[in-house]
């Protein structure tokens, strides 16, 4: 694009300019500053325009003119109508290290600037998690932005899946392209002036046509206009006719109708659905598999050397260690980044405060594989899922067990949770929805003390008070083979080996046993060295060693092949050791004890690393490493959870104090900066996770216990339901109550939830009714939904917001029209006890319910 063409484009916008920048080597589209609503014109020094460029450069009065009010008005209107997500942009802290990923960056750059007419408009970069796709996308995005060729950048993120939807992506892309291209902007403004609803209240296909395709036809660019969509796999569920499936098809077909100058770079994990659609359009794509890149290993080595340079210069790290670390990454840049960051982590600050929500002691906690969630099991018969970044409870408690939940664990893919209970059953749950999957696995004749998934997620192992170990099919819940017999007392802990071929168990009979996971036969003799009960065992990551802890106050390491003890017992605790775990790299062990401390050990030598981690005032019941090995989480009988620096052993901050009742769990916000908690002391609290300070006074307003809380989809509001019969709305930023309490129920409010668009709130009460409220005004919409004959225990909107499902103590499930309030069909009958929890499937076609009759049922919605 020449300078004269730039001038012609902007004459339509009152011919005013702002701050023409320095010379660029490529033809450039106009670049926008999203912060101050100004536009910068980058004029290329092409030979034919050199004289004009020098003339403009020597005329500050012309260059320094502010953008006209007309242009500012258009940009302001677009922002208001499209409401783009400004946080889904390029992260300059996540670029590729200079000199790495040269091969793929050059390949993508050549594709962008290729002028051949048969070049595909779409480039699909795919590979497993942690291989560096996003860093490459960010780097390409920055280079395009610097050269004036970036049309838009949008990054999906599963953490913000409610906000960063396919619809929001199209709105944000349209806004950013409009900022950068005057012709596109003028066309889009004209369309939205005629019909403002084109911005969002229409289908994805219509949004593409009106927000992208039609304005794009007005663009006459000689150089490329690059749109980048990063982490496409995180834009939503893939089930059925999902928005993600539609979005994929629209991208594939819609790009072909855009002007030739438009280019689309997409990164994604190789999920089945995404791969199938891209394969269908293979002749219209450039595709690159990350695993096929040639220089990944050497690039990771360069990265490690760079990141560890200061330690190398200080003599604390060597190049050989860099090679070892790079090799251990196995071509996963994220792994190398995490380990290097952990090696430098020496802040000594406590991470967050206790997570409250359980009504009794917490006996087991575990991180999800990606470190974003924590699951906890409690004496209150429930399991809970927490966001590790915000500390917020995710969904409602997982209800179904009739006795204490003694053990919990995530599946390797993070999609399921297994729990073992004193009701003698094992249950499997959907980690996203919290819904139980199938019926409880029955077979044990006494308490289930420990559960674990196999590495491939296909099997579950459980240990019981009935002295046996059992293996289950993780899909069907059926028992695989006969119970593994050999112990003479309670089996307190079980674990699979990393290859899934062996199982280790620890028992109150003071022994450790190793089993063949296929045949169920014992391998060798029982491992006898402990003088007390063995309630915790685990394999090392390489499967070569086993660690066990005993009530004789020792920790022992064993050769997993021979069963011989390795070294001396790990001594240091002054009372019973309740829990142990390996670090992800297998080099450290963490233990928790009745002496109120947490200890870290060298897994090779058995030596203590540093001093005991002190802070809890009562027994430490459970300990675990975070997936990146940088942190340790511990749960204690003092009602708190603490987070520790796994390298230094220092507590990261002080415990968060403020509630007047027990806090049963802790979790971080996605950025790790804030924590939210709800309590039986009738308050909701928001905390600064860095300082431990309350960010404001407790959110007071309820006159009785807070029985249910939920965030709005945009995270800006909180709704709470209370035993005081009211529903309250809060500003999540300020903590202020929004409006007056929502009054109308005549009994305790047991359940509250926002609609998917955040405009309505549904509540269920012990007065046997369901109510729907306007989330902005607080007004009741329609009359109360009547039909249940007993307390309404659980309510939720369907994914499309058109229906509400409710579960009641009258043993039925009901479906309602969310607009009219009318019951849809007859009540769903089948349960023989209270229906405690209900939920829609992601596609809205099924409903799952959990009941006090110990069953889970699935219904056609």
Buried (B, 14 or more C-beta within 10 A) or exposed (E): BBBEBBBEBBEEBEEBBBBBEEEBEBBBBBBBEBEEBBBBBBBBBBEEBEEBBEEBBEEEEEBEBEBBEEBBEBBEBBBEBBBBBEEBBBBEEBBBBEEBBEBBBEBBBEBBBBEEEEBBBBBBBBBEEBBBBBBBBBBBBBBBBBBBBBBBBBBBBBBBBBBBBBBBBBBBBBBBBBBBBBBBBBBBBEBBEEEEEBBBEBEBBEBBBBBBBBBBEBBEBEBBBBBBBBBBBBBBBBBEEBBBBBBBBBBBEBBEBBEEBBBBBBBBBBEEBBBEBBEEBEEBBBBBEBEEBEBBBEBBBBBBBBBBEEBBEEEEBEEEBBBEBBEBBEBBBBBBBBBBEBBBBEBBBBBBBBBBBBBBBBBBBBBBBBBBBBBBBBBBBBBBBBBBBBBBBBBBBBBBBBBBBBBBBBBBEBBBBBBBBBBBBBBBBBBBBBBBBBBBBEBBEBBBBBBBBBBEBBBBBBBBBBBBBBBBEBEEBEBBEEBBEBBEBBBBBBBBBBEBBBBBBBBBBBBBBBBEBEEBEBBEEBBEBBEBBBBBBBBBBEBBBBBBBBBBBBBBBBEBBEBEBBBEBBEBBEBBBBBBBBBBBBBBBBBBBBBBBBBBBBBBEBEBBEEBBEBBEEBBBBBBBBBBBBBBBBBBBBBBBBBBBBBBBBBBBBBBEBBEBBBBBBBBBBEBBBBBBBBBBBBBBBBBBBBBBBBBEBBEBBEBBBBBBBBBBBBBBBBBBBBBBBBBBBEBEEBEBBEEBBEBBEBBBBBBBBBBBBBBBBBBBBBBBBBBBEBBEBEBBBEBBEBBEBBBBBBBBBBEBBBBBBBBBBBBBBBBBBEEBEBBEEBBEBBEEBBBBBBBBBBBBBBBBBBBBBBBBBBEB
